[in-house]
Amino acid sequence: MSEDLLPLTPAVFHTLLTLADGPGHGYAIAQAVEARTENRVRMGPGTLYGTLARLVELELIREDTADGQGRRRVYRLTMAGESLLRREAERMAADVEMLRAKALLQ
């Protein structure tokens, strides 16, 4: 089923990529995405929390509480999420190779 998600949307790709570094809460994920992409990808609250909810529903990430009392949600990449991210990386690498073969990218 997760194959149907490929290619990943920028919001999904960057969320999974950020969580590959370790768990994080929503605002920290958004900040990391913006920093890593030099603000080329910005996720407002609707996009961010909609993406997180969808990824939890698809079991690509899981939600925990950082304080044990449910006040601060922390998200973690699941094995299925990591696997999907790897497949997307392989798909993107193949695209880069095609661009190089056409001398459009060095």
C-alpha beads as a LAMMPS data file, in Angstrom:
LAMMPS data file: protein, C-alpha beads

106 atoms
105 bonds

1 atom types
1 bond types

-500.0 500.0 xlo xhi
-500.0 500.0 ylo yhi
-500.0 500.0 zlo zhi

Masses

1 110.0

Atoms # bond

1 1 1 0.000 0.000 0.000
2 1 1 2.753 2.491 0.821
3 1 1 4.060 2.123 -2.752
4 1 1 0.933 4.021 -3.780
5 1 1 2.365 7.061 -1.985
6 1 1 5.335 7.334 -4.361
7 1 1 6.405 9.840 -5.390
8 1 1 6.135 11.439 -1.978
9 1 1 4.813 14.951 -1.597
10 1 1 7.391 17.478 -0.359
11 1 1 5.646 17.674 3.035
12 1 1 5.701 13.887 3.503
13 1 1 9.262 13.504 2.183
14 1 1 10.709 16.207 4.402
15 1 1 8.775 15.049 7.470
16 1 1 10.067 11.485 7.097
17 1 1 13.572 12.749 6.316
18 1 1 13.579 14.895 9.449
19 1 1 12.391 12.012 11.621
20 1 1 15.169 9.807 10.194
21 1 1 17.460 11.907 12.435
22 1 1 15.431 10.957 15.511
23 1 1 12.157 11.777 17.240
24 1 1 10.769 15.285 17.291
25 1 1 7.716 17.342 18.091
26 1 1 5.714 19.118 15.414
27 1 1 7.191 22.600 15.678
28 1 1 10.753 21.211 15.749
29 1 1 10.019 19.198 12.602
30 1 1 8.780 22.313 10.790
31 1 1 11.839 24.286 11.900
32 1 1 14.229 21.532 10.795
33 1 1 12.579 21.309 7.364
34 1 1 12.807 25.059 6.866
35 1 1 16.447 25.153 7.995
36 1 1 17.513 22.177 5.862
37 1 1 15.769 23.511 2.749
38 1 1 16.822 27.135 3.367
39 1 1 13.106 28.046 3.533
40 1 1 12.325 26.511 0.118
41 1 1 9.877 24.209 1.918
42 1 1 7.717 25.826 4.559
43 1 1 4.994 23.925 6.328
44 1 1 2.256 25.899 8.009
45 1 1 0.347 24.361 10.908
46 1 1 -2.396 22.899 8.698
47 1 1 0.044 21.164 6.361
48 1 1 2.325 20.031 9.175
49 1 1 -0.293 18.565 11.494
50 1 1 -2.357 17.187 8.612
51 1 1 0.758 15.419 7.318
52 1 1 1.632 14.086 10.769
53 1 1 -1.907 12.764 11.320
54 1 1 -1.910 11.041 7.928
55 1 1 1.512 9.461 8.516
56 1 1 0.392 8.179 11.929
57 1 1 -2.765 6.727 10.349
58 1 1 -0.643 4.996 7.692
59 1 1 1.706 3.724 10.444
60 1 1 4.703 5.362 8.805
61 1 1 5.376 7.281 12.009
62 1 1 4.146 6.793 15.556
63 1 1 3.071 9.315 18.114
64 1 1 4.277 9.233 21.711
65 1 1 4.015 11.698 24.545
66 1 1 7.260 13.218 25.720
67 1 1 6.071 13.928 29.241
68 1 1 3.999 10.776 29.799
69 1 1 0.926 12.926 30.425
70 1 1 -0.125 13.541 26.831
71 1 1 0.764 17.222 26.764
72 1 1 3.571 17.158 24.247
73 1 1 3.440 14.843 21.276
74 1 1 6.641 13.428 19.865
75 1 1 6.773 11.635 16.529
76 1 1 9.069 8.752 15.592
77 1 1 9.771 7.066 12.276
78 1 1 8.567 3.450 12.075
79 1 1 10.305 0.695 10.135
80 1 1 7.614 1.051 7.448
81 1 1 8.306 4.793 7.262
82 1 1 12.041 4.224 6.942
83 1 1 11.455 1.642 4.228
84 1 1 9.238 4.022 2.273
85 1 1 11.809 6.809 2.620
86 1 1 14.524 4.482 1.260
87 1 1 12.341 3.566 -1.737
88 1 1 11.765 7.246 -2.423
89 1 1 15.517 7.890 -2.193
90 1 1 16.140 5.113 -4.737
91 1 1 13.474 6.570 -7.035
92 1 1 15.023 10.028 -6.757
93 1 1 18.533 8.646 -7.368
94 1 1 17.315 7.026 -10.593
95 1 1 15.886 10.387 -11.681
96 1 1 19.213 12.094 -10.952
97 1 1 21.018 9.488 -13.055
98 1 1 18.659 10.203 -15.978
99 1 1 19.393 13.930 -15.658
100 1 1 23.133 13.237 -15.645
101 1 1 22.828 10.997 -18.708
102 1 1 21.234 13.911 -20.573
103 1 1 23.962 16.290 -19.331
104 1 1 21.369 18.357 -17.503
105 1 1 23.108 17.822 -14.173
106 1 1 26.747 17.281 -13.316

Bonds

1 1 1 2
2 1 2 3
3 1 3 4
4 1 4 5
5 1 5 6
6 1 6 7
7 1 7 8
8 1 8 9
9 1 9 10
10 1 10 11
11 1 11 12
12 1 12 13
13 1 13 14
14 1 14 15
15 1 15 16
16 1 16 17
17 1 17 18
18 1 18 19
19 1 19 20
20 1 20 21
21 1 21 22
22 1 22 23
23 1 23 24
24 1 24 25
25 1 25 26
26 1 26 27
27 1 27 28
28 1 28 29
29 1 29 30
30 1 30 31
31 1 31 32
32 1 32 33
33 1 33 34
34 1 34 35
35 1 35 36
36 1 36 37
37 1 37 38
38 1 38 39
39 1 39 40
40 1 40 41
41 1 41 42
42 1 42 43
43 1 43 44
44 1 44 45
45 1 45 46
46 1 46 47
47 1 47 48
48 1 48 49
49 1 49 50
50 1 50 51
51 1 51 52
52 1 52 53
53 1 53 54
54 1 54 55
55 1 55 56
56 1 56 57
57 1 57 58
58 1 58 59
59 1 59 60
60 1 60 61
61 1 61 62
62 1 62 63
63 1 63 64
64 1 64 65
65 1 65 66
66 1 66 67
67 1 67 68
68 1 68 69
69 1 69 70
70 1 70 71
71 1 71 72
72 1 72 73
73 1 73 74
74 1 74 75
75 1 75 76
76 1 76 77
77 1 77 78
78 1 78 79
79 1 79 80
80 1 80 81
81 1 81 82
82 1 82 83
83 1 83 84
84 1 84 85
85 1 85 86
86 1 86 87
87 1 87 88
88 1 88 89
89 1 89 90
90 1 90 91
91 1 91 92
92 1 92 93
93 1 93 94
94 1 94 95
95 1 95 96
96 1 96 97
97 1 97 98
98 1 98 99
99 1 99 100
100 1 100 101
101 1 101 102
102 1 102 103
103 1 103 104
104 1 104 105
105 1 105 106
